Amino acid sequence: MHRRGQSIDTIADHLRVSTRSVSRYLEKECPEPLAAEPEVTLQDFALDGACGEFPEYDWSTRSPAMQRECKAICQYCPVLEKCRSYGLNQGRNDSGIWGALTKSEREREIARQRRTSGRPDIAAAAQQQGAA
């Protein structure tokens, strides 16, 4: 707001804090934004996934038993992190299993990222889940 020409008083009123708090905050160095991770597309990993070896499985099922079996296969997949990154970014509204996460698990992970960091860092979430 300050960079856009808003006065310290206006900012303090808007945020409901003291002008001293705003002044102290503005004295701090502004961090550089994080570098964007390259976007993962479906073509980057789809042909290499373990799911291709199991066409008999329904990867878009809502059955908890089938979801558990699909997720177990994902744990040994060579492209798990790419698939999860795709699911958390482009495939977030798609049903089914992406990177060993169901649609509801992906929604919770995205919400958790937004709560904890103030901005979604989906790639980091994908790497963190892959390490678990």
N, CA, C and O atoms as CSV, one atom per row, in Angstrom:
chain,resi,resn,atom,element,x,y,z
A,1,MET,N,N,0.830,-1.184,0.000
A,1,MET,CA,C,0.000,0.000,0.000
A,1,MET,C,C,0.876,1.250,0.000
A,1,MET,O,O,0.579,2.238,-0.671
A,2,HIS,N,N,1.961,1.181,0.769
A,2,HIS,CA,C,2.843,2.342,0.868
A,2,HIS,C,C,3.510,2.630,-0.475
A,2,HIS,O,O,3.675,3.788,-0.860
A,3,ARG,N,N,3.892,1.561,-1.188
A,3,ARG,CA,C,4.499,1.734,-2.508
A,3,ARG,C,C,3.522,2.351,-3.498
A,3,ARG,O,O,3.935,2.992,-4.465
A,4,ARG,N,N,2.249,2.164,-3.264
A,4,ARG,CA,C,1.230,2.735,-4.153
A,4,ARG,C,C,0.813,4.133,-3.725
A,4,ARG,O,O,-0.147,4.686,-4.261
A,5,GLY,N,N,1.528,4.710,-2.760
A,5,GLY,CA,C,1.274,6.090,-2.388
A,5,GLY,C,C,0.352,6.307,-1.204
A,5,GLY,O,O,-0.001,7.448,-0.908
A,6,GLN,N,N,-0.049,5.244,-0.517
A,6,GLN,CA,C,-0.911,5.402,0.652
A,6,GLN,C,C,-0.088,5.938,1.826
A,6,GLN,O,O,1.060,5.538,2.020
A,7,SER,N,N,-0.663,6.818,2.583
A,7,SER,CA,C,0.039,7.372,3.742
A,7,SER,C,C,0.085,6.341,4.869
A,7,SER,O,O,-0.705,5.398,4.901
A,8,ILE,N,N,1.018,6.538,5.783
A,8,ILE,CA,C,1.155,5.641,6.927
A,8,ILE,C,C,-0.112,5.672,7.777
A,8,ILE,O,O,-0.533,4.639,8.298
A,9,ASP,N,N,-0.715,6.835,7.921
A,9,ASP,CA,C,-1.960,6.943,8.693
A,9,ASP,C,C,-3.076,6.118,8.055
A,9,ASP,O,O,-3.820,5.427,8.751
A,10,THR,N,N,-3.187,6.193,6.740
A,10,THR,CA,C,-4.225,5.439,6.026
A,10,THR,C,C,-4.003,3.943,6.191
A,10,THR,O,O,-4.948,3.190,6.428
A,11,ILE,N,N,-2.760,3.518,6.066
A,11,ILE,CA,C,-2.438,2.098,6.222
A,11,ILE,C,C,-2.759,1.638,7.643
A,11,ILE,O,O,-3.349,0.575,7.832
A,12,ALA,N,N,-2.379,2.425,8.629
A,12,ALA,CA,C,-2.646,2.073,10.030
A,12,ALA,C,C,-4.145,1.969,10.290
A,12,ALA,O,O,-4.594,1.050,10.976
A,13,ASP,N,N,-4.920,2.904,9.746
A,13,ASP,CA,C,-6.377,2.847,9.915
A,13,ASP,C,C,-6.949,1.597,9.262
A,13,ASP,O,O,-7.799,0.920,9.839
A,14,HIS,N,N,-6.481,1.299,8.065
A,14,HIS,CA,C,-6.985,0.137,7.331
A,14,HIS,C,C,-6.679,-1.165,8.079
A,14,HIS,O,O,-7.527,-2.054,8.163
A,15,LEU,N,N,-5.476,-1.267,8.612
A,15,LEU,CA,C,-5.065,-2.482,9.318
A,15,LEU,C,C,-5.452,-2.496,10.791
A,15,LEU,O,O,-5.319,-3.513,11.472
A,16,ARG,N,N,-5.929,-1.357,11.272
A,16,ARG,CA,C,-6.313,-1.205,12.675
A,16,ARG,C,C,-5.141,-1.468,13.615
A,16,ARG,O,O,-5.248,-2.196,14.602
A,17,VAL,N,N,-4.009,-0.836,13.260
A,17,VAL,CA,C,-2.813,-0.901,14.093
A,17,VAL,C,C,-2.302,0.522,14.282
A,17,VAL,O,O,-2.827,1.456,13.678
A,18,SER,N,N,-1.296,0.687,15.106
A,18,SER,CA,C,-0.744,2.029,15.337
A,18,SER,C,C,0.157,2.442,14.172
A,18,SER,O,O,0.691,1.600,13.451
A,19,THR,N,N,0.309,3.740,14.010
A,19,THR,CA,C,1.208,4.238,12.963
A,19,THR,C,C,2.648,3.824,13.267
A,19,THR,O,O,3.450,3.634,12.353
A,20,ARG,N,N,2.969,3.687,14.541
A,20,ARG,CA,C,4.310,3.226,14.921
A,20,ARG,C,C,4.569,1.811,14.396
A,20,ARG,O,O,5.662,1.517,13.913
A,21,SER,N,N,3.567,0.941,14.490
A,21,SER,CA,C,3.714,-0.425,13.978
A,21,SER,C,C,3.962,-0.418,12.474
A,21,SER,O,O,4.820,-1.146,11.975
A,22,VAL,N,N,3.208,0.406,11.758
A,22,VAL,CA,C,3.382,0.498,10.308
A,22,VAL,C,C,4.778,1.018,9.987
A,22,VAL,O,O,5.448,0.484,9.103
A,23,SER,N,N,5.217,2.044,10.689
A,23,SER,CA,C,6.550,2.619,10.452
A,23,SER,C,C,7.649,1.595,10.704
A,23,SER,O,O,8.594,1.485,9.923
A,24,ARG,N,N,7.524,0.849,11.792
A,24,ARG,CA,C,8.526,-0.178,12.103
A,24,ARG,C,C,8.546,-1.258,11.037
A,24,ARG,O,O,9.613,-1.732,10.645
A,25,TYR,N,N,7.384,-1.644,10.572
A,25,TYR,CA,C,7.302,-2.664,9.530
A,25,TYR,C,C,7.955,-2.174,8.238
A,25,TYR,O,O,8.681,-2.920,7.581
A,26,LEU,N,N,7.694,-0.920,7.880
A,26,LEU,CA,C,8.232,-0.373,6.635
A,26,LEU,C,C,9.745,-0.190,6.681
A,26,LEU,O,O,10.387,-0.102,5.634
A,27,GLU,N,N,10.320,-0.134,7.871
A,27,GLU,CA,C,11.772,-0.014,7.999
A,27,GLU,C,C,12.481,-1.322,7.659
A,27,GLU,O,O,13.664,-1.321,7.319
A,28,LYS,N,N,11.759,-2.430,7.752
A,28,LYS,CA,C,12.360,-3.733,7.469
A,28,LYS,C,C,12.561,-3.903,5.969
A,28,LYS,O,O,11.834,-3.339,5.150
A,29,GLU,N,N,13.577,-4.702,5.637
A,29,GLU,CA,C,13.856,-4.982,4.237
A,29,GLU,C,C,12.776,-5.900,3.674
A,29,GLU,O,O,12.362,-6.859,4.325
A,30,CYS,N,N,12.336,-5.606,2.490
A,30,CYS,CA,C,11.303,-6.405,1.831
A,30,CYS,C,C,11.956,-7.642,1.210
A,30,CYS,O,O,12.892,-7.506,0.421
A,31,PRO,N,N,11.486,-8.836,1.546
A,31,PRO,CA,C,12.097,-10.044,0.984
A,31,PRO,C,C,11.778,-10.183,-0.501
A,31,PRO,O,O,10.739,-9.726,-0.978
A,32,GLU,N,N,12.690,-10.820,-1.212
A,32,GLU,CA,C,12.468,-11.089,-2.632
A,32,GLU,C,C,11.444,-12.216,-2.757
A,32,GLU,O,O,11.434,-13.134,-1.937
A,33,PRO,N,N,10.588,-12.154,-3.770
A,33,PRO,CA,C,9.620,-13.239,-3.954
A,33,PRO,C,C,10.333,-14.539,-4.318
A,33,PRO,O,O,11.411,-14.531,-4.912
A,34,LEU,N,N,9.712,-15.644,-3.951
A,34,LEU,CA,C,10.277,-16.947,-4.268
A,34,LEU,C,C,10.272,-17.167,-5.770
A,34,LEU,O,O,9.371,-16.711,-6.473
A,35,ALA,N,N,11.280,-17.865,-6.250
A,35,ALA,CA,C,11.332,-18.189,-7.674
A,35,ALA,C,C,10.230,-19.192,-7.987
A,35,ALA,O,O,9.992,-20.127,-7.223
A,36,ALA,N,N,9.578,-18.993,-9.091
A,36,ALA,CA,C,8.487,-19.883,-9.481
A,36,ALA,C,C,9.052,-21.216,-9.953
A,36,ALA,O,O,10.033,-21.266,-10.694
A,37,GLU,N,N,8.420,-22.282,-9.514
A,37,GLU,CA,C,8.789,-23.612,-9.971
A,37,GLU,C,C,8.226,-23.810,-11.374
A,37,GLU,O,O,7.154,-23.291,-11.687
A,38,PRO,N,N,8.927,-24.545,-12.214
A,38,PRO,CA,C,8.364,-24.801,-13.540
A,38,PRO,C,C,7.074,-25.608,-13.409
A,38,PRO,O,O,6.980,-26.520,-12.586
A,39,GLU,N,N,6.098,-25.266,-14.218
A,39,GLU,CA,C,4.811,-25.938,-14.153
A,39,GLU,C,C,4.915,-27.346,-14.727
A,39,GLU,O,O,5.524,-27.556,-15.776
A,40,VAL,N,N,4.325,-28.292,-14.039
A,40,VAL,CA,C,4.322,-29.674,-14.490
A,40,VAL,C,C,3.062,-29.894,-15.315
A,40,VAL,O,O,1.961,-29.543,-14.890
A,41,THR,N,N,3.230,-30.473,-16.488
A,41,THR,CA,C,2.076,-30.797,-17.325
A,41,THR,C,C,1.877,-32.306,-17.326
A,41,THR,O,O,2.773,-33.063,-16.952
A,42,LEU,N,N,0.726,-32.720,-17.740
A,42,LEU,CA,C,0.386,-34.141,-17.775
A,42,LEU,C,C,1.353,-34.915,-18.669
A,42,LEU,O,O,1.701,-36.057,-18.369
A,43,GLN,N,N,1.784,-34.299,-19.760
A,43,GLN,CA,C,2.698,-34.961,-20.687
A,43,GLN,C,C,4.075,-35.201,-20.069
A,43,GLN,O,O,4.822,-36.060,-20.538
A,44,ASP,N,N,4.414,-34.452,-19.026
A,44,ASP,CA,C,5.721,-34.600,-18.385
A,44,ASP,C,C,5.889,-35.939,-17.670
A,44,ASP,O,O,7.016,-36.384,-17.452
A,45,PHE,N,N,4.793,-36.579,-17.307
A,45,PHE,CA,C,4.942,-37.777,-16.478
A,45,PHE,C,C,3.965,-38.900,-16.785
A,45,PHE,O,O,4.200,-40.030,-16.357
A,46,ALA,N,N,2.898,-38.647,-17.494
A,46,ALA,CA,C,1.807,-39.619,-17.613
A,46,ALA,C,C,2.248,-40.977,-18.157
A,46,ALA,O,O,1.768,-42.010,-17.689
A,47,LEU,N,N,3.137,-40.993,-19.120
A,47,LEU,CA,C,3.544,-42.270,-19.709
A,47,LEU,C,C,4.511,-43.054,-18.828
A,47,LEU,O,O,4.732,-44.243,-19.062
A,48,ASP,N,N,5.083,-42.412,-17.830
A,48,ASP,CA,C,6.063,-43.066,-16.965
A,48,ASP,C,C,5.489,-43.510,-15.626
A,48,ASP,O,O,6.204,-44.110,-14.823
A,49,GLY,N,N,4.228,-43.231,-15.370
A,49,GLY,CA,C,3.631,-43.524,-14.078
A,49,GLY,C,C,3.340,-44.993,-13.855
A,49,GLY,O,O,3.070,-45.736,-14.798
A,50,ALA,N,N,3.396,-45.404,-12.601
A,50,ALA,CA,C,3.079,-46.783,-12.234
A,50,ALA,C,C,1.618,-47.106,-12.532
A,50,ALA,O,O,1.273,-48.266,-12.755
A,51,CYS,N,N,0.763,-46.092,-12.538
A,51,CYS,CA,C,-0.661,-46.323,-12.789
A,51,CYS,C,C,-0.901,-46.924,-14.175
A,51,CYS,O,O,-1.892,-47.626,-14.380
A,52,GLY,N,N,-0.011,-46.656,-15.118
A,52,GLY,CA,C,-0.153,-47.222,-16.457
A,52,GLY,C,C,0.006,-48.729,-16.480
A,52,GLY,O,O,-0.465,-49.396,-17.401
A,53,GLU,N,N,0.670,-49.265,-15.466
A,53,GLU,CA,C,0.871,-50.713,-15.369
A,53,GLU,C,C,-0.346,-51.427,-14.778
A,53,GLU,O,O,-0.411,-52.657,-14.779
A,54,PHE,N,N,-1.307,-50.651,-14.275
A,54,PHE,CA,C,-2.481,-51.226,-13.621
A,54,PHE,C,C,-3.762,-50.656,-14.226
A,54,PHE,O,O,-4.499,-49.945,-13.543
A,55,PRO,N,N,-4.042,-50.957,-15.502
A,55,PRO,CA,C,-5.245,-50.393,-16.133
A,55,PRO,C,C,-6.543,-50.924,-15.535
A,55,PRO,O,O,-7.602,-50.327,-15.726
A,56,GLU,N,N,-6.470,-52.026,-14.821
A,56,GLU,CA,C,-7.677,-52.602,-14.222
A,56,GLU,C,C,-8.157,-51.806,-13.010
A,56,GLU,O,O,-9.288,-51.994,-12.561
A,57,TYR,N,N,-7.327,-50.934,-12.480
A,57,TYR,CA,C,-7.714,-50.119,-11.331
A,57,TYR,C,C,-8.456,-48.873,-11.793
A,57,TYR,O,O,-8.136,-48.289,-12.828
A,58,ASP,N,N,-9.449,-48.480,-11.010
A,58,ASP,CA,C,-10.223,-47.272,-11.305
A,58,ASP,C,C,-9.618,-46.125,-10.507
A,58,ASP,O,O,-9.904,-45.972,-9.319
A,59,TRP,N,N,-8.782,-45.319,-11.155
A,59,TRP,CA,C,-8.044,-44.251,-10.488
A,59,TRP,C,C,-8.917,-43.055,-10.155
A,59,TRP,O,O,-8.484,-42.160,-9.429
A,60,SER,N,N,-10.140,-43.022,-10.673
A,60,SER,CA,C,-11.047,-41.906,-10.363
A,60,SER,C,C,-12.187,-42.342,-9.444
A,60,SER,O,O,-13.193,-41.642,-9.327
A,61,THR,N,N,-12.036,-43.474,-8.806
A,61,THR,CA,C,-13.078,-44.020,-7.940
A,61,THR,C,C,-13.254,-43.199,-6.661
A,61,THR,O,O,-12.357,-42.472,-6.234
A,62,ARG,N,N,-14.424,-43.339,-6.076
A,62,ARG,CA,C,-14.677,-42.741,-4.761
A,62,ARG,C,C,-14.720,-43.826,-3.689
A,62,ARG,O,O,-14.946,-43.536,-2.514
A,63,SER,N,N,-14.504,-45.062,-4.092
A,63,SER,CA,C,-14.502,-46.179,-3.151
A,63,SER,C,C,-13.247,-46.117,-2.275
A,63,SER,O,O,-12.131,-46.138,-2.794
A,64,PRO,N,N,-13.421,-46.042,-0.951
A,64,PRO,CA,C,-12.251,-45.971,-0.065
A,64,PRO,C,C,-11.298,-47.159,-0.222
A,64,PRO,O,O,-10.080,-46.989,-0.154
A,65,ALA,N,N,-11.842,-48.349,-0.430
A,65,ALA,CA,C,-10.988,-49.529,-0.574
A,65,ALA,C,C,-10.135,-49.427,-1.836
A,65,ALA,O,O,-8.937,-49.706,-1.799
A,66,MET,N,N,-10.744,-49.031,-2.948
A,66,MET,CA,C,-10.004,-48.894,-4.201
A,66,MET,C,C,-9.006,-47.741,-4.109
A,66,MET,O,O,-7.902,-47.834,-4.646
A,67,GLN,N,N,-9.384,-46.657,-3.435
A,67,GLN,CA,C,-8.461,-45.532,-3.266
A,67,GLN,C,C,-7.214,-45.961,-2.494
A,67,GLN,O,O,-6.103,-45.556,-2.835
A,68,ARG,N,N,-7.395,-46.782,-1.453
A,68,ARG,CA,C,-6.245,-47.263,-0.680
A,68,ARG,C,C,-5.308,-48.084,-1.563
A,68,ARG,O,O,-4.088,-47.941,-1.484
A,69,GLU,N,N,-5.886,-48.945,-2.405
A,69,GLU,CA,C,-5.060,-49.769,-3.287
A,69,GLU,C,C,-4.306,-48.905,-4.295
A,69,GLU,O,O,-3.123,-49.129,-4.550
A,70,CYS,N,N,-4.988,-47.926,-4.862
A,70,CYS,CA,C,-4.347,-47.030,-5.831
A,70,CYS,C,C,-3.227,-46.236,-5.170
A,70,CYS,O,O,-2.147,-46.083,-5.741
A,71,LYS,N,N,-3.483,-45.738,-3.978
A,71,LYS,CA,C,-2.471,-44.950,-3.271
A,71,LYS,C,C,-1.260,-45.811,-2.906
A,71,LYS,O,O,-0.135,-45.312,-2.878
A,72,ALA,N,N,-1.479,-47.085,-2.631
A,72,ALA,CA,C,-0.361,-47.984,-2.331
A,72,ALA,C,C,0.533,-48.150,-3.560
A,72,ALA,O,O,1.755,-48.212,-3.432
A,73,ILE,N,N,-0.062,-48.221,-4.732
A,73,ILE,CA,C,0.712,-48.309,-5.975
A,73,ILE,C,C,1.508,-47.027,-6.185
A,73,ILE,O,O,2.656,-47.068,-6.627
A,74,CYS,N,N,0.902,-45.900,-5.870
A,74,CYS,CA,C,1.576,-44.601,-6.041
A,74,CYS,C,C,2.862,-44.505,-5.232
A,74,CYS,O,O,3.807,-43.842,-5.660
A,75,GLN,N,N,2.917,-45.141,-4.091
A,75,GLN,CA,C,4.087,-45.012,-3.220
A,75,GLN,C,C,5.371,-45.505,-3.881
A,75,GLN,O,O,6.464,-45.111,-3.476
A,76,TYR,N,N,5.251,-46.359,-4.890
A,76,TYR,CA,C,6.426,-46.900,-5.580
A,76,TYR,C,C,6.587,-46.309,-6.976
A,76,TYR,O,O,7.382,-46.808,-7.773
A,77,CYS,N,N,5.854,-45.269,-7.271
A,77,CYS,CA,C,5.855,-44.677,-8.606
A,77,CYS,C,C,7.087,-43.787,-8.807
A,77,CYS,O,O,7.419,-42.992,-7.927
A,78,PRO,N,N,7.764,-43.909,-9.947
A,78,PRO,CA,C,8.947,-43.077,-10.192
A,78,PRO,C,C,8.623,-41.607,-10.457
A,78,PRO,O,O,9.513,-40.759,-10.389
A,79,VAL,N,N,7.377,-41.300,-10.754
A,79,VAL,CA,C,7.001,-39.906,-11.047
A,79,VAL,C,C,6.013,-39.362,-10.013
A,79,VAL,O,O,5.212,-38.479,-10.320
A,80,LEU,N,N,6.071,-39.887,-8.797
A,80,LEU,CA,C,5.134,-39.496,-7.742
A,80,LEU,C,C,5.135,-37.989,-7.508
A,80,LEU,O,O,4.067,-37.382,-7.434
A,81,GLU,N,N,6.304,-37.377,-7.392
A,81,GLU,CA,C,6.369,-35.943,-7.090
A,81,GLU,C,C,5.792,-35.097,-8.220
A,81,GLU,O,O,5.086,-34.120,-7.966
A,82,LYS,N,N,6.085,-35.462,-9.461
A,82,LYS,CA,C,5.530,-34.713,-10.600
A,82,LYS,C,C,4.015,-34.863,-10.646
A,82,LYS,O,O,3.297,-33.894,-10.895
A,83,CYS,N,N,3.536,-36.065,-10.407
A,83,CYS,CA,C,2.094,-36.323,-10.425
A,83,CYS,C,C,1.401,-35.541,-9.314
A,83,CYS,O,O,0.335,-34.964,-9.528
A,84,ARG,N,N,2.004,-35.523,-8.132
A,84,ARG,CA,C,1.417,-34.791,-7.014
A,84,ARG,C,C,1.416,-33.290,-7.304
A,84,ARG,O,O,0.433,-32.604,-7.024
A,85,SER,N,N,2.500,-32.788,-7.857
A,85,SER,CA,C,2.568,-31.370,-8.207
A,85,SER,C,C,1.479,-31.023,-9.220
A,85,SER,O,O,0.829,-29.983,-9.108
A,86,TYR,N,N,1.285,-31.889,-10.198
A,86,TYR,CA,C,0.222,-31.672,-11.179
A,86,TYR,C,C,-1.138,-31.677,-10.485
A,86,TYR,O,O,-1.968,-30.806,-10.743
A,87,GLY,N,N,-1.366,-32.639,-9.616
A,87,GLY,CA,C,-2.645,-32.743,-8.921
A,87,GLY,C,C,-2.941,-31.543,-8.038
A,87,GLY,O,O,-4.094,-31.129,-7.918
A,88,LEU,N,N,-1.911,-30.983,-7.418
A,88,LEU,CA,C,-2.103,-29.835,-6.536
A,88,LEU,C,C,-2.241,-28.524,-7.303
A,88,LEU,O,O,-2.736,-27.539,-6.754
A,89,ASN,N,N,-1.819,-28.498,-8.543
A,89,ASN,CA,C,-1.898,-27.273,-9.338
A,89,ASN,C,C,-2.985,-27.381,-10.402
A,89,ASN,O,O,-4.094,-26.888,-10.197
A,90,GLN,N,N,-2.689,-28.010,-11.523
A,90,GLN,CA,C,-3.665,-28.084,-12.607
A,90,GLN,C,C,-4.804,-29.054,-12.326
A,90,GLN,O,O,-5.936,-28.804,-12.739
A,91,GLY,N,N,-4.533,-30.142,-11.642
A,91,GLY,CA,C,-5.549,-31.166,-11.440
A,91,GLY,C,C,-6.295,-31.062,-10.130
A,91,GLY,O,O,-6.910,-32.034,-9.691
A,92,ARG,N,N,-6.253,-29.905,-9.499
A,92,ARG,CA,C,-6.851,-29.785,-8.162
A,92,ARG,C,C,-8.345,-30.041,-8.155
A,92,ARG,O,O,-8.880,-30.469,-7.132
A,93,ASN,N,N,-9.040,-29.796,-9.259
A,93,ASN,CA,C,-10.487,-30.022,-9.305
A,93,ASN,C,C,-10.854,-31.354,-9.942
A,93,ASN,O,O,-12.031,-31.703,-10.026
A,94,ASP,N,N,-9.850,-32.095,-10.390
A,94,ASP,CA,C,-10.111,-33.395,-10.994
A,94,ASP,C,C,-10.388,-34.422,-9.905
A,94,ASP,O,O,-9.786,-34.388,-8.831
A,95,SER,N,N,-11.299,-35.324,-10.196
A,95,SER,CA,C,-11.551,-36.395,-9.236
A,95,SER,C,C,-10.446,-37.434,-9.364
A,95,SER,O,O,-9.659,-37.410,-10.310
A,96,GLY,N,N,-10.400,-38.319,-8.425
A,96,GLY,CA,C,-9.447,-39.411,-8.499
A,96,GLY,C,C,-8.161,-39.162,-7.745
A,96,GLY,O,O,-8.007,-38.175,-7.024
A,97,ILE,N,N,-7.242,-40.093,-7.936
A,97,ILE,CA,C,-5.960,-40.084,-7.248
A,97,ILE,C,C,-4.917,-39.417,-8.138
A,97,ILE,O,O,-4.741,-39.797,-9.295
A,98,TRP,N,N,-4.238,-38.431,-7.593
A,98,TRP,CA,C,-3.108,-37.772,-8.260
A,98,TRP,C,C,-1.982,-37.697,-7.244
A,98,TRP,O,O,-2.114,-37.025,-6.221
A,99,GLY,N,N,-0.879,-38.378,-7.513
A,99,GLY,CA,C,0.254,-38.320,-6.596
A,99,GLY,C,C,-0.069,-38.866,-5.226
A,99,GLY,O,O,0.388,-38.321,-4.221
A,100,ALA,N,N,-0.837,-39.916,-5.164
A,100,ALA,CA,C,-1.229,-40.582,-3.914
A,100,ALA,C,C,-2.122,-39.718,-3.033
A,100,ALA,O,O,-2.216,-39.957,-1.829
A,101,LEU,N,N,-2.779,-38.716,-3.618
A,101,LEU,CA,C,-3.721,-37.878,-2.868
A,101,LEU,C,C,-5.084,-37.901,-3.545
A,101,LEU,O,O,-5.181,-37.792,-4.767
A,102,THR,N,N,-6.137,-38.042,-2.743
A,102,THR,CA,C,-7.494,-37.942,-3.270
A,102,THR,C,C,-7.836,-36.470,-3.482
A,102,THR,O,O,-7.081,-35.585,-3.079
A,103,LYS,N,N,-8.964,-36.219,-4.109
A,103,LYS,CA,C,-9.377,-34.831,-4.333
A,103,LYS,C,C,-9.518,-34.084,-3.009
A,103,LYS,O,O,-9.062,-32.947,-2.894
A,104,SER,N,N,-10.139,-34.703,-2.013
A,104,SER,CA,C,-10.322,-34.024,-0.723
A,104,SER,C,C,-8.984,-33.813,-0.014
A,104,SER,O,O,-8.800,-32.798,0.658
A,105,GLU,N,N,-8.052,-34.750,-0.152
A,105,GLU,CA,C,-6.726,-34.568,0.449
A,105,GLU,C,C,-5.971,-33.429,-0.235
A,105,GLU,O,O,-5.262,-32.666,0.421
A,106,ARG,N,N,-6.125,-33.320,-1.552
A,106,ARG,CA,C,-5.485,-32.208,-2.268
A,106,ARG,C,C,-6.080,-30.882,-1.825
A,106,ARG,O,O,-5.351,-29.910,-1.627
A,107,GLU,N,N,-7.395,-30.832,-1.668
A,107,GLU,CA,C,-8.047,-29.594,-1.214
A,107,GLU,C,C,-7.554,-29.199,0.174
A,107,GLU,O,O,-7.299,-28.022,0.431
A,108,ARG,N,N,-7.418,-30.183,1.073
A,108,ARG,CA,C,-6.917,-29.894,2.421
A,108,ARG,C,C,-5.466,-29.416,2.388
A,108,ARG,O,O,-5.093,-28.506,3.128
A,109,GLU,N,N,-4.655,-30.025,1.535
A,109,GLU,CA,C,-3.251,-29.629,1.439
A,109,GLU,C,C,-3.122,-28.207,0.905
A,109,GLU,O,O,-2.297,-27.436,1.396
A,110,ILE,N,N,-3.915,-27.857,-0.077
A,110,ILE,CA,C,-3.890,-26.495,-0.625
A,110,ILE,C,C,-4.327,-25.500,0.442
A,110,ILE,O,O,-3.712,-24.445,0.595
A,111,ALA,N,N,-5.383,-25.828,1.181
A,111,ALA,CA,C,-5.861,-24.942,2.250
A,111,ALA,C,C,-4.806,-24.803,3.346
A,111,ALA,O,O,-4.591,-23.707,3.862
A,112,ARG,N,N,-4.150,-25.904,3.703
A,112,ARG,CA,C,-3.103,-25.868,4.723
A,112,ARG,C,C,-1.950,-24.974,4.278
A,112,ARG,O,O,-1.427,-24.185,5.065
A,113,GLN,N,N,-1.561,-25.100,3.020
A,113,GLN,CA,C,-0.475,-24.264,2.499
A,113,GLN,C,C,-0.841,-22.788,2.569
A,113,GLN,O,O,-0.009,-21.952,2.923
A,114,ARG,N,N,-2.071,-22.474,2.235
A,114,ARG,CA,C,-2.500,-21.075,2.264
A,114,ARG,C,C,-2.529,-20.537,3.688
A,114,ARG,O,O,-2.180,-19.381,3.924
A,115,ARG,N,N,-2.945,-21.375,4.642
A,115,ARG,CA,C,-2.999,-20.941,6.047
A,115,ARG,C,C,-1.608,-20.722,6.617
A,115,ARG,O,O,-1.367,-19.733,7.308
A,116,THR,N,N,-0.695,-21.638,6.331
A,116,THR,CA,C,0.615,-21.575,6.971
A,116,THR,C,C,1.566,-20.589,6.327
A,116,THR,O,O,2.423,-20.031,7.011
A,117,SER,N,N,1.441,-20.361,5.045
A,117,SER,CA,C,2.422,-19.500,4.397
A,117,SER,C,C,1.845,-18.202,3.868
A,117,SER,O,O,2.600,-17.319,3.459
A,118,GLY,N,N,0.558,-18.064,3.865
A,118,GLY,CA,C,-0.045,-16.856,3.319
A,118,GLY,C,C,-0.118,-16.890,1.809
A,118,GLY,O,O,-0.854,-16.110,1.204
A,119,ARG,N,N,0.624,-17.771,1.202
A,119,ARG,CA,C,0.548,-17.967,-0.241
A,119,ARG,C,C,0.834,-19.432,-0.508
A,119,ARG,O,O,1.655,-20.036,0.182
A,120,PRO,N,N,0.173,-20.013,-1.496
A,120,PRO,CA,C,0.371,-21.434,-1.732
A,120,PRO,C,C,1.767,-21.718,-2.264
A,120,PRO,O,O,2.220,-21.072,-3.208
A,121,ASP,N,N,2.438,-22.672,-1.667
A,121,ASP,CA,C,3.726,-23.118,-2.151
A,121,ASP,C,C,3.555,-24.590,-2.462
A,121,ASP,O,O,4.043,-25.458,-1.738
A,122,ILE,N,N,2.873,-24.847,-3.521
A,122,ILE,CA,C,2.439,-26.189,-3.857
A,122,ILE,C,C,3.614,-27.110,-4.165
A,122,ILE,O,O,3.597,-28.282,-3.788
A,123,ALA,N,N,4.610,-26.602,-4.831
A,123,ALA,CA,C,5.748,-27.447,-5.171
A,123,ALA,C,C,6.430,-27.961,-3.911
A,123,ALA,O,O,6.830,-29.124,-3.858
A,124,ALA,N,N,6.566,-27.122,-2.906
A,124,ALA,CA,C,7.173,-27.545,-1.643
A,124,ALA,C,C,6.306,-28.600,-0.972
A,124,ALA,O,O,6.823,-29.542,-0.372
A,125,ALA,N,N,5.004,-28.449,-1.070
A,125,ALA,CA,C,4.098,-29.440,-0.487
A,125,ALA,C,C,4.265,-30.776,-1.185
A,125,ALA,O,O,4.247,-31.828,-0.546
A,126,ALA,N,N,4.427,-30.730,-2.487
A,126,ALA,CA,C,4.600,-31.960,-3.249
A,126,ALA,C,C,5.881,-32.672,-2.830
A,126,ALA,O,O,5.889,-33.893,-2.674
A,127,GLN,N,N,6.959,-31.918,-2.647
A,127,GLN,CA,C,8.214,-32.520,-2.232
A,127,GLN,C,C,8.120,-33.047,-0.808
A,127,GLN,O,O,8.658,-34.113,-0.506
A,128,GLN,N,N,7.445,-32.314,0.070
A,128,GLN,CA,C,7.305,-32.732,1.461
A,128,GLN,C,C,6.497,-34.022,1.541
A,128,GLN,O,O,6.879,-34.943,2.263
A,129,GLN,N,N,5.391,-34.102,0.815
A,129,GLN,CA,C,4.561,-35.302,0.835
A,129,GLN,C,C,5.309,-36.478,0.223
A,129,GLN,O,O,5.148,-37.614,0.668
A,130,GLY,N,N,6.125,-36.216,-0.794
A,130,GLY,CA,C,6.885,-37.276,-1.438
A,130,GLY,C,C,7.934,-37.869,-0.519
A,130,GLY,O,O,8.257,-39.053,-0.623
A,131,ALA,N,N,8.466,-37.060,0.376
A,131,ALA,CA,C,9.487,-37.527,1.310
A,131,ALA,C,C,8.892,-38.347,2.440
A,131,ALA,O,O,9.599,-39.119,3.088
A,132,ALA,N,N,7.594,-38.187,2.682
A,132,ALA,CA,C,6.942,-38.885,3.794
A,132,ALA,C,C,6.697,-40.339,3.495
A,132,ALA,O,O,6.156,-41.059,4.334
